[in-house]
Amino acid sequence: MFLISLEIRFFNLILTMGIKTGREKMHKGQITIKDIAKELGISPSTVSKALKGHRDISSSTKKSVRELAEKWNYKPDQIALSLKSGLSKTIGVIVPEIVHYFFSTVISGIEDLAFDSGYHVMFCQSSELYSREVKAVEALISNRVDGILISVSKETENFDHFRKIQENGIPLVFFDRVCDEIDTDRVIVDDETGAYEAVNHLIAMGCKNIIHLSGPPNLLIGKNRKNGYLRAIREHGMQFHENNIIRCDSSEEVALIVPELLKRTEKPDGIFAVNDLTAAASMKIIKDMGYSVPDDIAVVGFTSGLISDITNPTLTSVEQHGYLIGKEAARLLIDRLEKNHEFPSQTKIIKTKLVIKESTLRKKVKG
């Protein structure tokens, strides 16, 4: 009798250990809602509602479910969630240059808003090349992203790849550099007003022969900044010269163009550059050729990023608010994904701000 009793206790001990070991193994694997439901003796739908904080579920049940989920390190099955919602919770972003200060701030805004909204982000860089932009679009479509954010490359003049995005039913949002031929959401800077205020400031500083180093004519930002320059010149009754608007938006182009400007009989006394990099490169050449910035030639850029603080003198520039552009672009896309695909396209316009620094503050304003 004693041996039989001992065998029964030993058997029960082995059985208990087996159950415990099985559970421990289960805990180490992928825990599902069904596992939690089985352990607590409730239905999987009750567990799902409890995890979401549904008001139909009692506080005690919510507490039990959440404690066990935390103890077992439960993670939602993203693939299952994607199949259920029809969303991969991933958005694609294409920028001309990731290392560019402006675009890096835009990326930060996109990523912060996306993260807070439960989305992952895939970044691509076109390197200002149309061919790479097309391949990036194809890659993002192949990876089944929910939506795409794009800032157009300098080379892009054919927009069929953007139309392909829409034909695939993928929401598209342009930011900063946009395509006017595609009806979609966009976030843009008030480039014309920013340029107008920059040139007005140069005129207030006594500049009478102002050069505009302009951007690509095929991009809306280039057109709008040029229009702001022209508006300021005309409103002040100043004589306009066609050769005072020159396509120049890189340090390589500056090295060729600015020395020639300084050889003119009527030398410029002000430069409004389409971006900070062009403005900074111009200042270096002006100083290397023996002229003073700002007393001989005042210079204004457009971006107001890190470059504007480290130049000598510091660079007056138009603040674009890149981080805000990124957040607004991501917000438009996620709203389009989660609320209603059918509402009309929206355009968000971000106001600029002229940040005045040393490159335009002359010791004596010329009358």
C-alpha positions as CSV (number, residue, x, y, z in Angstrom):
1,M,0.0,0.0,0.0
2,F,2.8,2.4,0.8
3,L,4.5,1.7,-2.5
4,I,1.3,2.3,-4.4
5,S,0.8,5.6,-2.6
6,L,4.4,6.6,-3.3
7,E,4.0,5.8,-7.0
8,I,0.9,7.9,-7.2
9,R,2.6,10.9,-5.6
10,F,5.6,10.5,-7.9
11,F,3.3,10.3,-10.9
12,N,1.5,13.4,-9.9
13,L,4.8,15.2,-9.4
14,I,6.0,14.3,-12.9
15,L,2.7,15.3,-14.4
16,T,2.8,18.7,-12.6
17,M,6.4,19.3,-13.7
18,G,5.4,18.3,-17.2
19,I,2.6,20.9,-17.3
20,K,4.9,23.5,-15.8
21,T,7.7,22.8,-18.3
22,G,5.2,22.9,-21.2
23,R,4.0,26.3,-20.1
24,E,7.5,27.6,-19.6
25,K,8.3,26.5,-23.2
26,M,5.1,28.2,-24.4
27,H,6.2,31.4,-22.7
28,K,9.4,31.4,-24.5
29,G,7.8,31.1,-27.9
30,Q,5.3,33.5,-29.7
31,I,2.5,34.1,-27.3
32,T,-0.9,34.5,-28.8
33,I,-4.3,35.8,-27.6
34,K,-5.5,32.3,-27.7
35,D,-2.8,31.2,-25.2
36,I,-3.8,34.0,-22.8
37,A,-7.5,33.1,-23.2
38,K,-6.9,29.4,-22.5
39,E,-4.9,30.2,-19.3
40,L,-7.5,32.5,-17.9
41,G,-10.5,30.5,-19.1
42,I,-12.1,33.3,-21.2
43,S,-12.7,33.7,-24.9
44,P,-10.0,35.2,-27.3
45,S,-12.4,38.0,-28.2
46,T,-12.6,39.0,-24.5
47,V,-8.8,39.0,-24.3
48,S,-8.6,41.2,-27.4
49,K,-11.1,43.7,-26.0
50,A,-9.4,43.7,-22.6
51,L,-6.0,44.6,-24.2
52,K,-7.7,47.4,-26.1
53,G,-9.4,48.7,-22.9
54,H,-12.9,48.1,-24.2
55,R,-15.6,49.5,-21.9
56,D,-17.6,46.2,-22.1
57,I,-14.9,44.3,-20.2
58,S,-14.7,44.5,-16.4
59,S,-11.8,46.2,-14.7
60,S,-10.8,42.9,-13.0
61,T,-10.7,41.0,-16.3
62,K,-8.6,43.8,-17.9
63,K,-6.2,43.7,-15.0
64,S,-5.8,39.9,-15.2
65,V,-5.3,40.0,-19.0
66,R,-2.8,42.8,-18.9
67,E,-0.8,41.2,-16.1
68,L,-0.5,37.9,-17.8
69,A,0.3,39.6,-21.2
70,E,3.1,41.5,-19.5
71,K,4.3,38.4,-17.6
72,W,4.4,36.3,-20.8
73,N,5.8,39.2,-22.9
74,Y,2.9,39.2,-25.3
75,K,3.5,41.1,-28.5
76,P,0.7,41.7,-31.1
77,D,1.1,39.8,-34.3
78,Q,1.8,42.6,-36.8
79,I,1.2,40.4,-39.8
80,A,-2.2,39.4,-38.6
81,L,-3.0,43.0,-37.7
82,S,-2.0,44.0,-41.2
83,L,-4.2,41.4,-42.9
84,K,-7.1,42.5,-40.7
85,S,-6.7,46.2,-41.3
86,G,-5.4,46.0,-44.8
87,L,-2.4,48.2,-43.8
88,S,1.2,47.2,-43.5
89,K,1.7,50.2,-41.1
90,T,4.7,51.2,-43.2
91,I,5.1,54.4,-45.2
92,G,7.8,55.2,-47.8
93,V,9.7,58.4,-48.1
94,I,11.9,59.6,-51.0
95,V,14.1,62.6,-50.5
96,P,16.7,64.1,-52.8
97,E,19.5,64.0,-50.2
98,I,19.4,62.5,-46.8
99,V,22.6,64.4,-45.6
100,H,21.1,67.8,-46.6
101,Y,20.3,69.7,-43.4
102,F,16.8,70.7,-44.5
103,F,15.8,67.2,-45.5
104,S,17.3,65.7,-42.4
105,T,15.0,68.0,-40.3
106,V,12.0,67.0,-42.5
107,I,12.9,63.3,-42.0
108,S,12.9,63.9,-38.2
109,G,9.4,65.4,-38.4
110,I,8.1,62.5,-40.5
111,E,9.7,59.8,-38.3
112,D,8.4,61.4,-35.0
113,L,4.8,61.7,-36.2
114,A,4.9,58.2,-37.8
115,F,6.3,56.6,-34.7
116,D,3.6,58.2,-32.5
117,S,1.0,56.9,-34.9
118,G,2.3,53.4,-34.9
119,Y,3.9,53.4,-38.4
120,H,7.3,52.3,-39.6
121,V,9.2,54.4,-42.2
122,M,11.3,53.2,-45.2
123,F,13.6,55.9,-46.5
124,C,15.0,56.2,-50.1
125,Q,17.4,58.8,-51.6
126,S,17.1,59.9,-55.2
127,S,20.5,61.8,-55.1
128,E,18.8,64.4,-57.3
129,L,18.6,61.8,-60.1
130,Y,15.4,61.1,-62.0
131,S,16.4,57.4,-62.7
132,R,17.0,56.7,-59.0
133,E,13.7,58.4,-58.1
134,V,11.9,56.1,-60.5
135,K,13.6,53.0,-59.0
136,A,12.8,54.1,-55.5
137,V,9.1,54.4,-56.3
138,E,9.2,50.9,-57.8
139,A,10.9,49.5,-54.8
140,L,8.4,51.1,-52.4
141,I,5.4,49.8,-54.4
142,S,7.0,46.3,-54.5
143,N,7.4,46.4,-50.7
144,R,3.6,47.2,-50.4
145,V,4.0,50.4,-48.3
146,D,0.7,52.0,-47.3
147,G,1.6,55.4,-48.6
148,I,4.4,57.5,-50.0
149,L,5.9,60.9,-49.2
150,I,8.1,62.5,-51.9
151,S,10.2,65.6,-52.5
152,V,11.0,65.7,-56.2
153,S,14.5,65.6,-57.6
154,K,16.1,68.4,-59.6
155,E,16.1,66.2,-62.8
156,T,12.5,65.1,-62.7
157,E,10.4,66.4,-65.6
158,N,8.5,63.2,-66.4
159,F,5.9,62.3,-63.8
160,D,4.6,58.9,-65.0
161,H,6.1,57.1,-61.9
162,F,4.0,59.4,-59.7
163,R,0.9,58.4,-61.7
164,K,1.9,54.8,-61.2
165,I,1.7,55.2,-57.4
166,Q,-1.9,56.5,-57.7
167,E,-2.8,53.8,-60.2
168,N,-1.8,51.2,-57.6
169,G,-4.2,52.9,-55.1
170,I,-1.4,54.1,-52.9
171,P,-1.9,57.6,-51.3
172,L,0.8,60.1,-52.2
173,V,1.9,63.3,-50.5
174,F,4.4,65.8,-52.0
175,F,6.5,68.0,-49.6
176,D,8.6,71.0,-50.4
177,R,9.3,70.2,-54.0
178,V,6.0,69.3,-55.5
179,C,4.6,68.2,-58.9
180,D,1.8,70.5,-60.1
181,E,0.5,68.0,-62.6
182,I,-0.5,65.4,-60.0
183,D,-3.7,66.0,-58.0
184,T,-2.7,64.9,-54.5
185,D,-2.0,66.2,-51.0
186,R,1.0,68.4,-50.5
187,V,2.9,70.4,-47.9
188,I,4.8,73.5,-49.3
189,V,6.7,76.4,-47.9
190,D,5.5,79.9,-48.8
191,D,8.6,80.3,-51.0
192,E,7.4,83.5,-52.8
193,T,6.8,85.4,-49.6
194,G,10.1,84.2,-48.1
195,A,12.0,85.4,-51.1
196,Y,10.1,88.7,-51.2
197,E,11.0,89.4,-47.6
198,A,14.6,88.5,-48.1
199,V,15.0,90.8,-51.1
200,N,13.1,93.6,-49.3
201,H,15.6,93.3,-46.5
202,L,18.5,93.6,-48.9
203,I,16.9,96.8,-50.4
204,A,16.4,98.2,-46.9
205,M,20.2,97.6,-46.3
206,G,20.9,99.9,-49.3
207,C,21.4,97.2,-52.0
208,K,20.6,98.5,-55.5
209,N,22.0,95.8,-57.8
210,I,20.8,92.5,-56.4
211,I,21.6,89.1,-58.0
212,H,19.4,86.1,-57.7
213,L,21.2,82.8,-57.8
214,S,18.2,80.7,-58.7
215,G,17.1,77.1,-58.5
216,P,16.0,74.7,-61.2
217,P,13.3,76.3,-63.4
218,N,11.3,73.0,-63.6
219,L,10.7,73.0,-59.8
220,L,8.0,75.0,-58.2
221,I,10.3,76.2,-55.4
222,G,12.6,77.7,-58.1
223,K,9.7,79.5,-59.8
224,N,8.2,80.8,-56.6
225,R,11.5,82.2,-55.1
226,K,12.2,83.9,-58.4
227,N,8.7,85.4,-58.4
228,G,9.3,86.7,-54.8
229,Y,12.6,88.3,-56.0
230,L,10.9,90.0,-58.9
231,R,8.0,91.3,-56.8
232,A,10.3,93.0,-54.4
233,I,12.4,94.6,-57.2
234,R,9.3,95.9,-59.1
235,E,7.5,97.2,-56.0
236,H,10.5,99.3,-55.2
237,G,10.7,100.7,-58.7
238,M,14.1,99.3,-59.3
239,Q,15.4,98.5,-62.8
240,F,15.3,94.8,-63.6
241,H,18.1,93.1,-65.6
242,E,17.5,89.7,-67.0
243,N,21.2,88.8,-66.4
244,N,20.7,89.3,-62.7
245,I,18.8,86.0,-62.5
246,I,21.3,83.2,-62.9
247,R,20.7,79.4,-62.5
248,C,23.1,78.5,-59.8
249,D,22.3,76.2,-56.8
250,S,25.5,74.3,-56.0
251,S,29.0,75.1,-54.8
252,E,30.4,73.8,-58.1
253,E,28.3,76.3,-60.1
254,V,29.1,79.1,-57.6
255,A,32.8,78.6,-58.3
256,L,32.2,79.3,-62.0
257,I,29.6,82.0,-61.8
258,V,30.4,84.3,-58.8
259,P,33.9,85.2,-60.0
260,E,32.4,86.4,-63.3
261,L,29.8,88.5,-61.5
262,L,32.6,90.3,-59.6
263,K,34.2,91.2,-62.9
264,R,31.2,93.1,-64.1
265,T,31.4,96.8,-64.6
266,E,28.4,97.3,-62.4
267,K,29.2,94.9,-59.6
268,P,26.4,93.4,-57.5
269,D,26.0,94.8,-54.0
270,G,23.5,92.1,-52.9
271,I,23.0,88.4,-53.5
272,F,19.8,86.4,-52.8
273,A,20.7,82.7,-53.1
274,V,18.2,79.9,-53.5
275,N,19.7,77.9,-50.7
276,D,22.2,78.3,-47.8
277,L,24.9,76.2,-49.4
278,T,25.0,78.4,-52.5
279,A,25.0,81.5,-50.3
280,A,27.8,80.3,-48.1
281,A,29.9,79.3,-51.1
282,S,29.3,82.7,-52.6
283,M,30.5,84.5,-49.5
284,K,33.7,82.5,-49.5
285,I,34.6,83.5,-53.0
286,I,33.6,87.1,-52.4
287,K,35.9,87.3,-49.5
288,D,38.7,85.4,-51.3
289,M,38.6,88.0,-54.0
290,G,39.1,90.8,-51.6
291,Y,35.6,92.1,-51.0
292,S,33.7,92.5,-47.7
293,V,30.5,90.8,-46.7
294,P,28.2,92.6,-46.0
295,D,29.7,96.1,-46.6
296,D,30.5,95.5,-50.3
297,I,28.1,92.7,-51.0
298,A,25.3,91.6,-48.6
299,V,24.2,88.0,-48.9
300,V,20.9,86.1,-48.0
301,G,20.3,82.4,-48.2
302,F,17.2,80.2,-47.9
303,T,16.9,77.4,-45.3
304,S,18.4,78.9,-42.1
305,G,20.0,75.7,-41.0
306,L,23.4,74.8,-39.5
307,I,25.4,76.4,-42.3
308,S,23.9,79.8,-41.5
309,D,25.4,79.7,-37.9
310,I,29.0,78.5,-38.9
311,T,29.7,80.9,-41.8
312,N,31.9,84.0,-41.2
313,P,30.0,86.2,-41.1
314,T,26.9,84.4,-40.0
315,L,24.4,84.1,-42.8
316,T,21.0,85.9,-42.9
317,S,18.6,83.3,-44.2
318,V,14.9,82.4,-44.6
319,E,13.7,79.7,-42.1
320,Q,11.8,76.9,-43.8
321,H,10.7,75.0,-40.7
322,G,11.7,71.6,-42.1
323,Y,10.6,69.6,-39.0
324,L,7.1,71.1,-39.2
325,I,6.9,70.3,-42.9
326,G,7.8,66.6,-42.1
327,K,5.2,66.3,-39.4
328,E,2.5,67.9,-41.5
329,A,3.3,65.7,-44.5
330,A,3.2,62.5,-42.4
331,R,-0.1,63.7,-40.7
332,L,-1.8,64.3,-44.1
333,L,-0.7,60.8,-45.3
334,I,-1.8,59.0,-42.2
335,D,-5.1,60.8,-42.1
336,R,-5.6,59.8,-45.7
337,L,-4.9,56.2,-44.8
338,E,-7.0,55.9,-41.6
339,K,-9.9,58.3,-42.0
340,N,-11.1,58.6,-45.6
341,H,-9.4,58.1,-48.9
342,E,-12.1,60.2,-50.7
343,F,-11.9,63.7,-49.3
344,P,-10.4,66.4,-51.6
345,S,-6.7,66.9,-51.9
346,Q,-5.3,69.3,-49.4
347,T,-2.4,71.8,-49.6
348,K,-0.7,72.9,-46.3
349,I,1.4,76.0,-46.6
350,I,4.1,76.6,-44.0
351,K,5.0,80.2,-43.4
352,T,8.6,81.3,-43.6
353,K,10.6,83.6,-41.3
354,L,13.6,85.8,-42.2
355,V,16.4,85.3,-39.7
356,I,18.7,88.3,-39.9
357,K,22.4,87.7,-39.1
358,E,25.7,89.3,-39.9
359,S,25.9,88.8,-43.7
360,T,23.5,91.7,-44.3
361,L,24.0,94.0,-41.3
362,R,26.1,96.7,-42.9
363,K,28.0,99.2,-40.6
364,K,26.4,102.0,-42.6
365,V,23.3,101.6,-44.7
366,K,23.9,103.1,-48.1
367,G,21.3,105.7,-49.2
